[in-house]
Amino acid sequence: LLFSSYIIMKRLPFYSTAAIALTWRSAVAQSGSGQSNDDDSSSSFSPDKKCSIFLAPSSLHGNPGFGIYTSRDIAVGEPILSGPPGTPDGPTLPVIDASNLLKQTVNPLDKDHDRKMKLQQASRHWNYLFGHYWWGRGVPDHTAYESDTVLDFQITFGALPNHHCLLASLDNTNPPYDDTLTNRFNDPGAGAYSYHPGRIFYNAAYYHRHLHAGSEIFLDYGLCDREQANGIWYPEWSKFIPMKQDFEMATAAIVTQYNLLSEQYGGDDDDIPLDLPLDYDAPEPQDEEALSPQARSILPTTSGELIQAMQVAFDTDTERQKQQATTGGGIKLNANALQKHIAVEFGTNKRDPQWVQDNGMCIENLIPQKSTLPHAGQGAFAQHVIREGEIVVPVPLLHITDKAVLNMTTRIDNVDVEPKASGHQLLLNYCFSHKDTSLALCPASNAILINHCSTRLTGENSCGPKGPNAKYRWAGEDWDPRTKVWLNKTIDEMGEQLDRLLAMEIVATRDIQPGDEVFMDYGLEWEQAWLKHLEEWKPPTFGSEVSHAYDFEHKWLSYVSEGVVSQTTAREHGHFSVTKANQNTSAPLPYLVSGAVGHEENHPNIFTGCLFWATKQDVDDVYFKPSDYMEYNRMSADDIMERYSYDGRMFRKDSPEDTANDNYWPCQVLFQDNEDESNEITYTVRISEYPRAPGKLPWVESEVPRLLYYYPRASIKYFTKPYRSDAFLRGAFRHYIGIDDAMLPAQWRSLSPADEEERQQTDPQCMAEAGSCGTPN
């Protein structure tokens, strides 16, 4: 059960704990101070634009946490955020192999036994708590291929909306991976920020739910069946919310009560008094199996409420159908309409747009654009006027009791062998900490977009003479009273909690205009580490760029040693932008086209992916013959194509730029086909095993090829190989955002500077290789 919460199909937790974890810090680079971006997209900023998406106390009964609201109508199919079309609210942060520490067996005789056990406990807590927020399913393929196991920490709309089985309206698309803002051979910021742009959320058509101004916006986490199908673990809070079975129970109970009242009062609704209290245990008490507590929580309490609910339930308001319902014969109900009605009327508190604006905090003040600072990747740009003293963005925080759990290790195949250190999670760059504490606090809103700036910096690292235009501080009691409580608790006490405990808020220190980039001061420690990184940074050498233990052999390595090509040429071929590769919509990359059925082409850092899903072809009899493997090796290319190839024209999608939901399988482009009857240029491809498939398909078991001809060019994409993206570069900048000394409670100061230095030098979880150890001094 340790990681089961991240398996939830559409994610997140629901009660105050999970629902309020906002995200906060982005593109870990340099600083700035209200500079505007000259990009053409800045023309979309308007001084008259008003915020329409807010964080406010949830409307759900029994939920003391927060929810996301709209103060404008959002029609079916419209995006939720009011920013430029196709703009997400912030990046996705891939979390790499999060369970590695938990797989290690700690020797009782090890001199560091106690420390390692405590670190494992911190890692277990991290996985449990963040498991309520990161996504394990629905992860875009370009994110999922980052490593063996990837969890997708998606801020704001990926972490903040509450779950509802009937009132959900959100779905999302995934913008393309973008590795073009920095270059690993030229930019010290390469690998220091997320190349995953995040999701674009919209009001999905298949929910058929127009979002009216004042509505809370819900998300379906995939937790709607109490029978827990497919072994999905349901978190503790899910025990208290109505699910599929509860709405069915409530529907049956409402119809029964309506029939009883109709029979008692002659079948005419107008004769039924509207103030009668309802007793759902009459004529006989209902056990929990027939009427659960969750079902009871959404039932009408008076006859008037009951009649109103039934009027919604009838497909048409005819006397004939009312009679059918009264007698219990041939009743025709719109059960979905009835269930949505009771979910709204009896499961939520109704809000209006003015309440939302009066009680909420804007969470769409910021949008991502390329930062005005060098090496910084994206930055946070205001799309509304933000006055001095106003909250730019609220920052609910998720706590990690020991930031050493963010030190990455190699994969553990033998639990008795201690893993090797291999870098730090990119997440570290987006979290708050301090050199004197083990605690790290990670935001869950797009405050993570805000880059560093201070008046101490000059030249290209400066954002201007005025310095930053925003600052961080602990959340005010007016919106988050629990922060004050937990500022007086110990780290050990925090380690016992699986809820969101603390929050900050980003506040404007002067007026911010639409189009201004927002900056804040990360602190002197961060700034010194960054300047040291700039001073010492060197471009990676070919073949030694990646810090992770997984290195890939390739012919270019031998070509360099043999003098066939120069180091520069090898470097250029050894690293190729995936984004640029996918922008090429003509012929596939020539050096990844094999040219023959039995030949494969490899590349050190990218691979080809083909849109694919299992069909009845995959269980064709030809794949089950036990002698196929030996026979296949003796077959000619023509015979192989004759026996194992199928028409691949079916593998298309409406939005080929959306690489989500495990659609793209590793593949090899073999050659271009002769034109088919449509004159479309197509290819023959060989599909390879999907690395995270739940089981092996017959052709994988038999080790015979899965070939497709007439395969569309638009269904071919390119991806970065696992552990080969810039995030794994040796020496990629890693440092937490500094918590100001004056803000750090005394009881959190668990490390002295000497302790921190010693841990960096001796901790086997810290980087063992020179120049790549942990947090820079």
VEXNUFI-5149 format. One record per residue (C-alpha): residue in one letter; x, y, z. Coordinates in steps of 0.05 Angstrom, whole numbers, plus 5000, padded with zeros to 4 digits. Example, Ala and Ser with C-alpha at 12.3 -4.5 7.8 and 13.67 -1.06 7.14 Angstrom:
# residues 2
a524649105156/s527349795143/
//
This chain:
# residues 777
l500050005000/l506050455006/f505350784938/s498250594920/s495551294928/y499351534867/i496150994826/i489551374831/m487251494761/k486152234762/r489552404826/l489352824888/p486652814956/f480553144978/y480253395048/s483854015074/t490253625076/a491053515003/a486454024975/i490554604998/a497454434976/l499254994929/t505455014886/w510755514890/r517455624856/s519755534788/a525155604739/v530955584786/a535356094757/q536656804769/s533357394794/g529457974769/s525158564785/g519058724746/q522058684677/s517258564619/n518058024568/d518758274496/d515857634469/d509857734423/s505357364474/s506157954522/s501258334477/s495657914507/f496458254574/s491158774590/p490759254649/d483159154650/k483558394658/k480558124722/c481957484760/s476656944754/i479656324786/f480356314862/l482555874921/a477255904976/p474155465031/s471054854999/s463554814988/l463554075005/h459953885069/g464853625121/n471053875083/p474754395125/g479854505069/f480154925007/g477454854936/i478155184868/y472555654845/t470656034783/s467456734785/r465656694711/d461556214670/i465755684636/a462255324579/v463554604560/g470154544523/e472955204548/p479755254584/i479455384658/l484855904661/s483756574626/g490956634602/p493356614530/p490556004493/g494655374503/t498255634565/p498755194627/d499255514695/g506155224709/p510754634699/t510253904718/l515853654763/p517952934750/v519852554812/i524852004796/d524951304827/a522051554892/s521850864924/n529150694917/l530950854990/l525250425015/k527849804977/q534549805013/t535849315069/v539549655126/n544549215162/p543349235238/l550949225247/d552049825202/k555150395241/d550250865207/h544250415221/d540250915262/r541251485212/k539451045153/m533250785187/k531051495203/l532351685131/q528051105107/q522551335154/a522952035124/s522651745054/r516551325073/h513051945100/w514952335037/n512051794992/y505651755032/l504352505037/f506352684966/g502652064942/h496252454953/y498552974903/w503052684849/w500252304790/g502051574777/r497051474720/g495551934663/v502852154662/p504852434594/d509551974557/h515052494552/t514952524628/a514051774640/y520251614599/e524852034643/s526751424684/d524550724706/t519050994751/v516551704747/l511452064790/d508552704762/f507953274812/q503153744777/i501854404812/t495354794822/f490054444780/g493953794787/a493953864863/l488554334888/p481654154861/n477453714906/h475053034884/h467852894865/c464952294830/l459052664798/l460853394797/a467653324765/s468753744702/l476253774692/d480353434639/n487053624610/t491653604551/n499253594553/p503354114516/p509753854483/y516153754522/d520654364512/d528254294517/t529854914475/l530255464527/t537255264547/n542754854514/r546854364556/f553354574520/n552255324528/d547855464588/p549555354662/g542055324676/a541054694634/g537654154675/a536154634733/y528854734716/s523254294690/y522554204614/h515553924625/p510654494614/g504854214654/r497654084635/i492454524604/f485854414641/y479054524609/n471654384622/a471053704591/a465253574543/y463952864567/y461853124636/h456353554604/r456954054660/h456754804647/l460655144703/h456655724729/a459856324762/g460756144836/s461755404823/e467154994857/i471254634804/f472053884817/l476553354791/d475352604787/y481252244820/g478651564798/l476151404869/c468851264857/d467950514870/r468050254941/e469449554915/q476549814900/a477049484832/n483949304805/g487149334873/i487250094877/w488350314948/y483550864972/p486451365022/e483251475089/w479352105070/s475751725015/k471851345068/f467651965081/i465552175011/p459651924970/m461651444914/k458051064859/q454550574906/d452451124954/f449051524898/e445450894875/m443050764946/a440751484953/t436951444886/a433350814908/a431551114976/i428851754944/v424451374895/t421850934952/q420051544994/y416751884935/n412451274921/l410451224994/l408351954997/s404751914930/e400851304952/q399151635019/y396652294987/g393252014925/g398652074873/d398452834864/d404653234883/d400453844897/d396853484954/i403353304990/p405153795045/l412054085031/d414554105103/l413953375122/p420353085152/l422752465117/d424351815153/y428551355108/d428150795159/a420650735151/p417150275143/e423149875170/p430150075190/q435450055135/d442149725149/e448550045124/e448849565066/a442249845041/l443450575060/s450550775078/p452351385120/q455251705057/a448551595021/r444651885080/s448952515076/i446152695007/l438652555019/p433153075020/t430553195090/t423553465075/s417953275028/g418753924989/e426153774976/l424153074955/i418953304905/q423753804875/a429053254866/m424052794832/q421753344785/v429053404762/a429252644754/f423452574706/d425552604633/t419152994620/d414353304669/t408152914648/e402452674692/r403251974660/q410351904683/k408552174752/q403251634757/q408351114736/a413051344790/t407451334842/t405250634827/g412350384819/g410850114750/g415050284689/i418350874723/k422551294677/l427851704713/n433952084692/a438151784747/n444252184729/a440452844733/l437552634800/q444352444828/k447653084806/h441853474836/i442553164905/a450153224901/v449553974892/e443454104936/f445153664995/g452653544989/t455154254979/n454154965004/k452055414947/r456555994930/d455656604886/p461056994848/q461257554900/w462557054956/v468156744915/q471457414904/d470557634976/n473056985007/g478056734956/m485156864934/c486756934861/i490856344834/e491456564762/n495357204771/l501556874742/i502856524676/p509256214650/q513556534595/k520856534579/s524456914634/t527857574621/l533957284658/p539156854624/h539556104640/a532956134678/g528155774632/q521056014647/g519056574693/a512756824726/f509157384690/a503257774718/q496957774676/h493158234723/v494758874760/i497358684829/r497759254880/e503159334932/g501358904993/e496658444955/i497757694953/v500757494886/v499456764898/p497956324959/v503055784972/p500555165010/l506654735027/l508053995032/h513253805083/i519153335077/t522153195145/d529153045118/k531153365052/a536352815043/v530752385014/l531352814952/n538252534939/m537452034882/t540651354879/t541550824826/r536250294817/i536449744869/d536249044840/n539448724901/v536548984966/d542848775004/v547249224961/e547549954980/p545550384920/k550250904892/a548651634895/s546751934829/g544552654839/h538653024869/q531353064851/l529653674810/l524153794862/l529554054910/n530254684868/y522954854880/c522754744955/f524355195015/s529454985066/h535255255108/k542355025121/d540654915195/t534654465185/s533153795154/l526154035136/a524154205065/l517554535046/c515154444975/p509754894944/a503854644904/s501855274866/n505055634808/a508956064855/i514455584833/l514956004770/i517956594808/n525456684796/h530756974842/c532757704843/s536458144893/t539558824896/r546158474910/l546658244838/t549258644779/g550058554704/e546158024667/n544357684733/s540658304757/c533258444747/g534359194754/p536259704806/k529759644845/g530758904859/p525158404869/n517858624866/a515158084913/k517057714976/y514957085013/r512257045084/w508456545127/a500956515110/g496356985148/e491556715200/d485857015161/w486256465109/d490655925140/p490455915216/r493755225219/t500455515196/k501255895262/v499755245300/w505054845263/l510355375267/n510555185341/k511154435329/t517354015320/i519753655257/d518452985291/e511153195304/m510553395230/g513152705211/e506952405244/q502252785199/l500052605129/d496553275117/r498553945090/l500754335152/l503854995130/a503055535078/m506556155054/e504056735012/i507657144960/v506257884969/a507558454921/t512658954949/r510659474897/d505359524843/i506058994790/q503259124721/p500758604670/g506658334631/d511658464688/e515957874709/v515257734783/f521557614825/m523357484897/d529757404937/y531756674949/g536856885000/l544356995004/e545956245010/w542356074946/e545356674910/q552456494929/a551355774907/w548656004840/l554456494828/k559455944846/h555955484797/l556556014742/e563956104757/e565655364758/w560855104705/k563854744646/p560054444587/p559453684591/t564353264552/f561552754504/g560052084536/s560452344608/e554652824611/v549852414653/s550552314728/h546151704733/a549251014729/y545450844666/d550251004608/f548550794538/e553550524488/h553350794418/k557350764354/w559351494361/l563751314421/s567750834378/y567951324321/v571251844366/s576451354391/e577951134320/g578451854295/v572851764245/v569252384270/s571352964313/q569453064386/t565153654365/t561453254313/a560352684362/r557853164414/e552753454365/h550352774345/g550652504416/h545553014440/f539753234398/s533853654420/v527553234425/t523353854416/k526754024351/a526153304328/n518653324339/q517953984304/n520353634241/t513953374210/s516853144144/a521052514140/p523252164204/l530352294229/p534751924179/y539651654230/l533851324267/v531250964205/s534150274200/g532750134126/a531549394136/v527148914174/g532648584213/h536749204229/e536049724284/e538950424292/n540550704360/h542051394387/p545151554455/n539852024481/i533451984441/f528951424415/t523051354370/g516051264397/c509951024358/l502651134376/f500150434393/w495150054434/a493749314440/t488549024392/k486048334374/q491948304326/d496548234386/v493547554404/d493847274333/d495446534331/v502046684296/y504846964360/f503546344402/k507545824364/p513245604409/s517945494350/d517046194323/y523446484351/m528145994317/e523946004253/y523846764253/n531446794254/r531746364191/m526446744152/s527647234096/a525447954102/d519747844054/d517347234093/i517747614158/m513548174129/e508547674100/r507647324167/y508147854220/s505948514190/y499148854195/d496049484168/g497750064215/r493150614189/m488650554250/f493850834297/r492051564294/k489552074344/d486152744339/s491553124376/p498252814358/e501853334401/d498653044463/t503252474487/a499252264547/n496551624577/d501951124555/n500151174482/y507151184452/w511050534452/p518450484434/c519050304361/q523850274302/v522250604235/l524550104183/f523150444116/q518350864077/d512650494043/n510350553972/e504551043971/d497750733987/e491250903950/s490651563989/n497551783966/e499451884039/i506851794056/t507151234107/y512350784139/t513550074162/v515250054236/r516949524287/i513649614356/s517649444418/e515249254487/y512449814529/p516949834591/r511249954641/a506149484611/p502549064664/g504048424627/k507648154566/l503948084500/p504747424462/w509547724411/v513947974467/e513947284500/s515446944434/e520847454415/v517947564345/p516848244312/r510548664316/l510649004248/l505949524220/y505849784149/y502250404122/y503850714190/p502351474191/r508151964197/a504152394246/s503951814295/i511551794301/k514652194358/y521452244392/f522952194466/t528952274511/k531851614534/p531151454608/y536351814651/r538952204590/s535352864596/d538853494621/a535953384690/f541152824698/l547153224677/r553053184724/g553653854757/a546554084740/f544954624791/r541254404853/h539654834913/y533454954955/i530455644963/g532855945028/i528056065086/d529956725118/d533556645185/a528357065221/m522756605195/l525855945218/p523155695285/a528455505335/q525754795344/w526854655269/r534354795274/s536454065274/l543054155237/s549054585252/p553154825192/a558454315211/d553253755211/e550853955142/e557953985114/e559753315144/r553452995117/q554853245047/q561852955050/t560352285083/d553152105070/p552951535019/q546351824995/c550152454975/m553852484910/a560352104913/e563352414851/a567153064853/g563153674836/s556353344842/c555153284916/g548653544942/t547254254961/p552854724941/n556655034999/
//
